[in-house]
Amino acid sequence: MPYGKFKDNQLILRDELAVDRTLLANERTLLAYLRSGLSMIIAGITIVHFAKYLSWFWIVGISLIPIGLIAMLIGIVRFRKMSKSISLLRKT
């Protein structure tokens, strides 16, 4: 029983379920960041592959690759920060 550890002065079941929903939302947000970053990287590689003679298009493709990596890193940092906050809430 995962919620049997709480006493009267701690989180009630409704509060614990809200924390669980927050955990799941945090995971969904991380997956959205990763999906968006990976899509940008793939789009950048595809644009670079097919844009051999259009220099501005090639520059857009090259710039999408690090932007995708940065988006993924931002998502990971935000996920870890929020997970740490949620774990502190659970301990109190």
C-alpha positions as CSV (number, residue, x, y, z in Angstrom):
1,M,0.0,0.0,0.0
2,P,1.9,3.1,-1.2
3,Y,-0.2,5.5,0.8
4,G,-0.2,3.6,4.1
5,K,2.9,5.5,5.3
6,F,1.1,8.8,6.1
7,K,-0.1,9.7,9.5
8,D,-2.9,12.2,10.5
9,N,-0.5,15.2,10.4
10,Q,1.0,14.4,7.0
11,L,-0.4,14.5,3.5
12,I,-3.8,13.0,3.1
13,L,-4.7,10.7,0.2
14,R,-6.1,13.5,-2.0
15,D,-2.9,15.5,-1.6
16,E,-0.8,12.4,-2.4
17,L,-2.8,11.8,-5.5
18,A,-2.3,15.4,-6.5
19,V,1.5,14.9,-6.1
20,D,1.3,11.8,-8.3
21,R,-0.5,13.7,-11.0
22,T,2.2,16.4,-10.8
23,L,4.9,13.7,-11.2
24,L,3.1,12.4,-14.3
25,A,2.7,15.9,-15.7
26,N,6.4,16.5,-15.1
27,E,7.3,13.3,-17.0
28,R,5.0,14.3,-19.9
29,T,6.6,17.7,-20.1
30,L,10.1,16.1,-20.3
31,L,8.9,13.8,-23.1
32,A,7.5,16.8,-25.0
33,Y,10.8,18.6,-24.7
34,L,12.7,15.5,-25.9
35,R,10.3,14.9,-28.7
36,S,10.5,18.5,-29.9
37,G,14.3,18.6,-29.6
38,L,14.7,15.3,-31.6
39,S,12.3,16.6,-34.2
40,M,14.4,19.7,-34.6
41,I,17.6,17.7,-35.0
42,I,16.0,15.4,-37.5
43,A,14.6,18.3,-39.5
44,G,18.0,20.0,-39.4
45,I,19.7,16.9,-40.7
46,T,17.1,16.5,-43.4
47,I,17.4,20.1,-44.6
48,V,21.1,19.9,-44.7
49,H,20.9,16.7,-46.7
50,F,18.5,18.0,-49.3
51,A,19.6,21.7,-49.5
52,K,22.9,21.5,-51.4
53,Y,22.7,24.7,-53.4
54,L,20.6,27.0,-51.3
55,S,23.0,28.4,-48.8
56,W,20.4,30.2,-46.5
57,F,18.4,27.0,-46.3
58,W,21.6,25.0,-45.4
59,I,22.3,27.5,-42.6
60,V,18.8,27.0,-41.3
61,G,19.3,23.3,-41.3
62,I,22.7,23.6,-39.5
63,S,21.2,25.9,-36.9
64,L,18.3,23.6,-36.1
65,I,20.7,20.9,-34.8
66,P,22.1,22.7,-31.8
67,I,18.8,24.3,-31.1
68,G,17.3,20.8,-30.8
69,L,20.1,19.8,-28.5
70,I,19.6,22.9,-26.4
71,A,15.8,22.2,-26.2
72,M,16.5,18.7,-25.0
73,L,19.0,19.9,-22.3
74,I,16.5,22.6,-21.1
75,G,13.9,19.9,-20.7
76,I,16.2,17.6,-18.8
77,V,17.3,20.5,-16.5
78,R,13.6,21.5,-15.8
79,F,12.6,17.9,-15.2
80,R,15.4,17.4,-12.6
81,K,14.6,20.7,-10.9
82,M,10.9,19.9,-10.6
83,S,11.6,16.3,-9.5
84,K,13.8,17.6,-6.7
85,S,11.0,20.0,-5.6
86,I,8.4,17.3,-5.7
87,S,10.6,14.9,-3.7
88,L,11.1,17.6,-1.0
89,L,7.3,17.9,-0.8
90,R,6.9,14.2,-0.3
91,K,9.5,14.1,2.5
92,T,7.7,16.8,4.6
